[in-house]
Amino acid sequence: MDHYIDIKIIPDREMRENLLMNKVYTKLHKALFNLESNRIGVSFPKWKVMFGPVLRLHSTKENLELLQKSNWLGGLIGYCSGGEIIPIPERPQYRIISRVQSTMSQSKLKRLIKRGSITESEVKIYKAKMFSKGLDNPYLELESTSNGHKHRRYIQFGELTDKSTEGVFDDFGLSKIATVPWF
């Protein structure tokens, strides 16, 4: 990972920043899936409480060029700026950016009920625990292109380190082991 691209979101009255980030990230996921790429990682360099207006893509110059040639942003290009492939600065820090999932969810509860492995009184207890143990992590709300359903992908930011760790990324540019440069 020696290069990066910053995609800056440009909101307007009709398209808020978080909505645009959700749409851009959904497009990125589709592009990474279509390219069968596991060598492109993502970061959110303006992250504080929310993701901020920048989606940063990390990889080699060749992988980023291949992504850019796919015209992955499509109609959203008018809501974004950037896209220039730039070498990463010397001696950045690194961090893992991964997905985090709750151990308790509405879909898991539905499966438990359907299987008959939970009683009605246990359902109430499960729901109370589920709401009390909710995730505080920032999330992207993505829309499935196959069925139109929306789902949240909660993101976890690992500790900063001076060492990079090689590995593969999923179709969302996330990894449980591989780091991305953080600057």
N, C-alpha and C positions, 0 to 999 in steps of 0.2 A: 504494500500500500504506500505508494510514493506520490500519488496525485489525488486531487479532489475537485469537486464541482459544488459550488454554492447555488442553490435554487432559492431565490428570494421571492416570497409571496407578496403580491401587490393587491391588497383588498380594496373593495369599493363599497358603495352603499348596499348593493345587491348581494355581494359575496364577502362575508366576514372572514377574517384571518383563519380562524379555526376550521371553518367549513372548507375553505380553499386548501388548507393543509391536508384535510381528510381526503379531498378529491385528488390532489397531487400524489399523495402517498398511495392511494388506491391504484392510480395509473402506474406508479413505480412498481408496485407489487405485480401488476399484470405484465409489465415489460420484463422484470426479472424472471418471472415464470416462463414467458415466451422465449427468452434468451437462454433458459436453463442455466442461469448464472448463479454461482455460489461464491463468487469472488468480489462482490460489491457490498460494502457495509454502509450503514447510515448513521448520522448523528444529528443532533439538534443543538448547534453551538450557542444559540440565544436562550436556551432553556433556563428557566428560573422556577416558576410554579407551572407555567404553561410552556408549550414547545417553542413559541416565538415564531418569527416570520421567515426563518431560514432552515431549509433541509439540506444537509451536507452529505454528499455521496463520496465514498472513499474507495479507491482501487488503484490499479495500474493505469497508465495513460491509455494503453490499448483497450482495456475493458471499458473504460469510460467513453472512449471514442465509439466503440461498438454500440453502447447504450445510446449515445447521442444520435448515431446514424439511424436508429430505429424510430426516431421522431416520437418518443414515448409520451411526451406531454400533450400531443395532439392539440385540441381546441383550447386547452388551458394555457397555452404559450402566452396569450395576451394578459394573463394574470400573474405572470412570473418574469423575473429578470435574472440575469446571470447565465450560467451554463458554460462558462469558460473553464477549461481544464487547466489547473494550476498545480505546480509542485507543492508538497506540504512543507511547512517551515522546518528549519533544523531543530532538532531536539524537542519535539512536542511531548506532551504527556499522552497517556493512553487510558482508555477505559472500555469496559464491556458494556454494550447496550443490548439488552435482551428483553424478551417478553416475560411478563410475570402473570400468572393466573391464580385466581382465587380457588381454594380447595372446595369451596361451597358455592354453588350457582343454581339458578332457576332451572336450567336444563338438566343438571344432575338430579335435582329434586324430582323433576318430572319422570326421569328414568327410574328413580327409586320407587315412586308411586306406581308406575306402570308395571314394574316387576313384583310389586307387592311386598317389598322388603322394608317398608316403613309404615307405621300405623298413623292414624289420623292425629293422635296426640303428639307423636314424634314429628309430624309435619310442622306443627306450630313451633316446637322447640327448634327444629332445623331452620325455619324462616327467621326466628329471632336471632339465632347465632349468625346466620348468613348476613343479616343487615348490620349486626354489631361488628362483624369482622370484614367489612367492605374494604376494598383497596383504595388507598389515597394516591396512588401513582397517576401520572398524567396518562391520557389514553387518546387513541385515534379511533374515530368511528368510521369503519369501513363498510362499503356496500358490495355485496357479492354480485359479480356480473352474471353468474349462472342462475341465481334464484331471486336476486333483489333484496335479500335479507340484510339487515345491518347488524354488525357485531363490533364490540369494542376490543381493541388490542391495547392492553396496558403495558407500559414501557418502564423498565427498571434501568437506572443508571448506576453502574458499578463504581467502585472506588477508583480514584486517579492513581496511576502508577507511572514509573519512568520506563518500564519495559513493555515491549509489544509482545503479543502472543498470536501466533499464526493459527488459522483455522478456517472453517467454511461458514458461510452465512446462509440463512434460509431465504425463501422467496420474498421476504419482507426486509432484507438487509440487516437482520438481527442475528446474534449468536450468543450462546451461553459460555463460549470459551475464547473466541477470537476478539481481539481488541481493535478499536479504531483510534486514529490519532485525535487528540482533543486539544484544540487551541482556539 
